Amino acid sequence: MHLNLKIHYMLIRNTLYNLLGLGLPMLVAIGSMPALIHLLGDERFGMLTLIWAVVSYFGLFDLGLGRALTLQISQLMADKRDADLPSLIYTSLLIMAALGLFAGMLMWLGADWGAAHMAGGVNTGEISGSVKVMAMAMPFIVLTSGLRGILEARGAFGIINMIRLPMGMFTFLGPLAVVLWYKNDLIAVTVALTIGRIVACLAHVYYAIRSLPGMLNDRRYRRELIRGLISSGGWMTVSNVISPLMGYMDRFLIGATISAAAVAYYVTPFEVISKLWIIPGALTAVLFPRFTGELFANGKESPTIFRKALLMLFLVIYPSALFFGIFAQDFLRLWINPEFAEKSYFLLQVFSLGIMINCMAHIPFTLIQGAGKVRVTAMIHLVQFPFFILILWLATSRYGLVGAVGAWLARMLIDAFIMFFQAANVIKMRDVIDQPLRLCGVGILILLSYLPALVGGLLTRTLLYVCCIAVMFAYIWLCIATKNERQYVLGKISSRFGGKHDL
């Protein structure tokens, strides 16, 4: 019981670190973007967002080695093979530095061509110069991925987010400061961003060495380690490329088969609700090295960690997603306008249900990858891709936006089912929940929870929203939570109010 409580505390603490590191920069972005658009102008700001997108895409040149390094380090530590860590780290970082240089060279060589094809109202020399400046940051960006992998394997999430938080804020505040106090110039903005990336990389170097003393003692390039790293990292890259690609295909097909305006009605509600992905992202970054360490040691605590992660995530995601499901029309009316809301509110309702399902699927996905079965998740996405594109095209062509969102929801459901099914090959689901049929009750309650969206009157819907949450939490308390989990919660409540509770 003591170990379970320790796991519970570790998951909550490190997830909160990640939420702060990911969430606060997002708030800064929301606050600073209007000012950046006003000061830079639509054209320059558009170019800046494209440069950000190019950098994000070329960031894939780490070939998944950052996560693969986390996996390999966690495995070695679980096997008590700490002596092999220095050579593994040195080999990995050397490969990643080379990949970063290669990505930077490609960006540099393609800068003039890209600038000529996307200049818009901005000087091509300014765009080309900006891309070339960011190209110099690529080795540091790719290396940072590997160094973060070391810190994640060591469970140093406080340090990771101590670096990530100011870096994420600087990504938006840095350009704003340059434009306000220096000059309205994309090259100057990207110089600031590049300096920020270099500083972040050096900070990761410093703390990685502190968290793993002697990590560079064995500076041998070991070719035999490359195959394992590239294999794991390569399959991770397949998932990292195909999954977002499936996420973007719907908007391209809508633009091609319906209209550009329809894309706005579809994408806007999705962009709002998809921000909930920050929550499972924060949790799974903690879970990945934990699952790897447990599964390659003895695996006894893996079902407990899996269960607690699912419970924690659902208790946060359910009320958050349901809010957008019930109040979709009210939210869009207030945020944009009534005409837009009328055309998009149903899409937001469907997206909220799909995102809720997909957020839960992040946990088995992380378990499978943590077990070293990265090929499995990649193959799942590879098989899904052609079928999803075909169904999406047929549904969108025949039923418009409703067909597109229906195809998207079907993919979320199928993907979640497959992920949980495959997770059952890693751990025994009976150790996660002893009466699986009770989960059907959760599914039924989720569907019933969306019925208040049909009711008129904001106050009535608000009361029904609160009732839905109360009923769901009561069901989880009575039918899903174990005796030990109920004792833990009661003990926390009792101690908070000055009482005593013997666990």
N, C-alpha and C positions, 0 to 999 in steps of 0.2 A: 504493500500500500504506500509506503514511504517513497519507493521508486516511482510509482505511478503519479504521485503528487509532484515529485521533482520534474517528471516529464511534462506534466500539465503546466507547471510554472515556466519551464524552459520554452515551451511552444508559445505561450502567451507573451512572455517578455521579448523574445526575438522577433515574433510577428509584429509586435507594437513598434519595435525599432524599425523594421522594414516599412511599416505603414507610414511612419513619420518621414523616413528617407524618400519614399515615393510620393506620398500625398502632399506634403508641404510644397515641394517644387511645382506640383500641378496647380495649387492655389496661387502661387506666384505667377505662373504662366497665365492663368485666367485674368489676374489683375494687371499684368504688364502688356499683354498682347494688344489691347486697344491703343495704348500709348505708342507702342512700336509701330503699329499700322499707321497711326496719325503722323508720327515723326519721319518714318522711313518712306511712307507713301505706299500705295497698293502694290506697285510694280516691284519696288525693292523688297518689301516684306514678302511678297510672293516668291521672289528669288531666294530669299533667306530660308523660307520653309522648304524649298526644293533642295537647297544645299544641305539642310538638316536631314532631309529624306535620303539624299545620296550618301551622306556619312553613315546613316543608320544601315542602309543597304550594304555598303562596303564593310560595315562592322561584322557582317556575316563571314568575312574572310578569316575569322578565327576558326572557322570550320567546326564550331562546337567544342573546341579544345578547352575553353574555360570550364565548361560543365564537365567535360571528360576528365579534366585534371582534378576537379572536386571528387569525382567518382573514384579515380585511381588512388588519390591520397587517402580517402576514407577507407578504401579496401585495405591498403597497406597498414594503416593504423589499426584497423580491426584485426588484422593478422599479426600484429606486433612486429611489423617489419620496418620500423622507423629508419633503419640504416639505409634502406633503398630510396628513401624520400629525396635526398639531395640530388642524386643523378636523374631521377624522374622529373623533378622541378626544373633543373638546368636544361635538360633535353627539351622539355615542353616550352619553356620560355624562349629558347633559341629558335625553335620552329615558329612560334607565334611572332617573334620579332621579324623573321624572314617573311612570313605571310603579311604582316603589317607593312613592311617595305614594298612588297609586291603590290598590295592594294593601293598604297600611296602613289606608286609609279603609274598604275593604270589611271588613277584619278588625274594625275598631273598631265599625262599624255592625252587624255580625253577632254581636258578642260576647254581647250580652244574650240573643238568640235561641238561640245555640249553648249558652250556659250553662244555659238552662232545659231543654234537651233532653238534656244529658249530665251533669247534676249528680251523680247517684249519691248518695254519702254526703257530698259536699263542698258547702259553702255556695255558692249560685249567685253571690252578690256577689263571692266570692273568685275564682271561675273567670272571671267576666266581667272583673273588674279585671286578672287575669293576662293575658288575651287582649288587652286594651286596651294594657297595658304593652308586650307584644311587638309590637303593631301599630305602635308608635312606632319600633321597630327596623327595620321593613321597608324604608324608603328606604336605610338603611345596608347592609342585607343584599343588596339588589339592586345597589346601587352597588359593593359589594365584588366581586361577580361580574365587573363590567366592568373594575375595576382589576386583578383577578387575570388577566383576559384580556390586559391590557397586559404584565404581568410574564411571562406564559407566552410571548407572542410574542417577548419579549426574551431568553427562555431563562433567566430569573432564578428557577430552581426552588429554589435554596438559600434565597433570601429568602422565597419563597412559603411554604415549609415552616417557616422560622424564625418566621413568623406563625401558620401553621396549627397547629403542634404545641402551643404554649401555649394557643391558642384552643380547640382540640379537647379538651384536658385540662380547661380551665376550664369547658367545657360541663357536665361532670359534677362536678368538684371545687368549682366555684362554688356550686351548689345545696347540696352537702354541707356546705360551710363555713357557709352561711347558716343551715341547719337546726341545725347543731351549736352555733354561737356567737351566733346571733341569735334566730330563732324559727321555729316550724313553720308556715310560711305561704307559700302559692303566689305571692302578689303579691310578697313579698320575694324569693323565688327568681327570679321572672321579671325583677324590677328588676336583679338581679345579672347575669342572662343578657343583658339589653338593654345594660347598660353594657359588657359584654364585646364585644358585636357592634359597638358604636360605636367602641370602642378599636381593634378589629381593622380597621375601615374606615379610620380615621385613619392607622393604620400602613401600610395599602395605599396610601393617598394619598401619604404621605411617600416610600415606596420606589419607587412608580411614577414620581414626578417625578424622583427621583434616577437611575432607570434610563433615562429618556427625557427629558433636559433640554430645556426649551422646549416640552413637550407641550401646554401651555395658552397658547402665545404667540398663536395664531390663534383668538380666541374668537368665531368666526362660526358661526352655526347654518345649516348647508347642507342644504336640503331635498332636493337631488339625491342626497345620500348615504343618505337614509332608506330608499329602496326596496331598495338592495342589502343593507343591514343587516337590515331586517325580513324580506326574502325568505330570506336565509341563516338568520337566527335563528328565523324562523317554522317552516321545515322541520325545523330541529334540535329545536324544541319538540315537533313532531309525534312524532318518534322518542322524545324524552325522556318523553312522556306515554304513548304506546301501548305501548312496550316494558315498562315497569313494570306497566302495567295487565294485560298478558297474563301477567305474572309473578304477579299477585295473583288472577286469575280462577279458577285451579284450586282455591285454598283456599275461595273463596266457593261454588263449585259442589259441592265435597266436603261442606261444611257443609249445603248445601241438599238434596243427594241422598243423603248417607249419615248423618253425625252430627257433632256438635261434637267428640266424642272422636277421631273419625277425622282431623279437621283437625290435632289435636295430634300424632298419629302421623305425619302427612305433613309438617307445617311444621317440626317440631323438627329432623329430620335435614337438611332443606333449609337452615334458618338456620345450621347448623353449617358445611356444605360451601360455602355461598354466600359465606362470608368470604374464600374464595380469590379472589373478584373484586377484592379490594383490589390484587392483584398486577398484572393487566392494566390496572387503573385507574391505577396509579402509572406504568406504562410508557407508556400511550397519551397521558397528559397531556403527556409529553415529546415523543412522536412527532408529535402533531397540528401544532404550529407548524413542526416540522422538515420534515414531509412538504409542508406548504404552501409553505414557503420554497424547497425543492428543486424541486417540480413547477412552480412559477411562475418559476423561474430557468431551469434547463435540464433538470432531472429525471434527470440521469445517475446520481446517487447514490441515487435512490429505491429501485431494486431491491435495492441493497446494504443500505440501512437496513431495508427490509421483511424481507429474509432474516435479518439479524442479530437483529431483534426477534422473529421467529418462533422462531429457535433458542434465544435466551435465555429466552423465555417457556416454551417446551416443556420445557426442561431443569429448570425450577423447578416447573412445574405438574404434570408427569407423576408424579414421585415423591410429591408432596403429595396429589394426587387418588387415586392408586393406594393410598396408605396407608388412606384411608377405604373404598376398595373392598374391600380384602382383610381389614381388621380392623374392618369396620362393626359386626358383632355384639359383638365384644369391647369396642369403644369405648362403644357404647350401654349395654351391661351395666354397665360401670364408671361411666359418667357419670350414668345414670338408674337403671334396674333391669332385671333379666332379662326380666320380663313385657313391658315397653315395647320392649326390644331385639328380642324375638321378632316383634313386629308392625311394626317400623320398619327393621330392618337391611337388608332387600332394597331398600327405597326409598332408603336412603343409598347403597347400591352403585350403583344406577341414576343417582342424582343426581351421584355422583362422576364417572361417565363423561360425563354431559351437561355438567357444569360444565367439565371438561377441554376438551371440544369447543368450548364457548361462549367460554372464555377465549381460545382461538386465533382465534376469529372476531372478537375485538376489534381485531386488527391490520388485516385488510382493511377493516373498518368505519371505522377511523380514517383509513386511506389514502384511501378514497372521499370522506370528509368533508373531508380535508385538500386534496383536489383541487378542492374547491368544489362537488362533486356531492351536496350535502346533500339535494336533492330525491329522489335515487335511494334513499338509505337510508330516508327517510321513506315513500316509496311501497312499498318492500319490507315495512315494518312494517304499513302500511295494508292491503296485499293479504293479508298473513298473518293479520291479526286475525280476520276473520269465519270463515275456514276453521279456525283453531285453536280458536275458541270452540265451533264445531259439533262438531269431532272430539273435543274435550275432554269436551263434554257427553255425546256418545254413548258414549265409552269409559268415562267415570266411571259413567254410569247402568248399563252392562252389566257392567263388570269391576271396579268399585270403585276402590280405591287403586292397584291394579296398572294398571288402565286409564288412570287420571289420570297416573301417572308415565310410562307408555308414550307417551301423547300429548305430554307435556312433552319427552321425549327425542327424539321425532320432530321436534318444532319446533326443537330445538337443532341436529339434523343438517341439516334443510332450510335453516335460517337460515345456518349455516356454509357450506354448499355455495353458496348464492346470493351470500353476501358475497365468497367467493373468486372465484366466476365473474365478478362485477361488478368486482372488483379487477383482473382480467385486461384490462379495458377502460382501465385507468389506466396500468398498467405491463406489460411483457412478462414473462410467467411463466417463459419460457425463460432470462431473465436472473436469475431467482431460483433456479431449480434446472434444470440442463441435462437431467436424466433424471427426468421426473415420475413414471414408473412405480415408482421406488424408494420413493415416498411410500406406495404400497400396502403395502410391507413394514412401514412404521411402523404403519399401521392394523391389520394382522394381528397384530403384536406387542402392540398395545394390548389387543385382544380376548383374546389368549392370556394376557395379564398378569392377567386377572380370574379365571382358572381356579383359582389357589391359594386363593381364597375358599371353594372347595368342600372343601378338605382339612381334616381334623381335626388338632388339636394346634397350639398357639400357636407353639412353637419351629419346627415344620416350616414353618408359614406365614411366619414371620419369615425363615427361610433362603430360601424361594422368593421372597419379596418382594425381598430383596437381589439374588437371581439375575436376577429380571425387570428390575430397574433396570440391572444390569450388562450384560445382553444388549441392552437398548434403547440404552444409551449406546455400546456397542461397535458396534452397527449404524449409529448416527448418525455415529460417528467414521469408520467404514470406507466407508459408502455414501452419506452425505449431506454430511458436511463436505468442503470444498474443500481443496486442497493448502495454500493460503495460511492457511486457518483452522487446519489442523493445525500448520503452522509457528508460528503465533501462540501456540497453547496450549503447544507444546513449548518455545518460547522463554521463555514465562512460567515454566514449571516449571524450566527450566534456570537462569534468572536467580535464581529463588527459592532454589535450592540452590547458588548460587555459581558456576555454570558460565557459559559464553558460547554464544550461539546467534545466528548471523547471519540476520537477517530480510531 
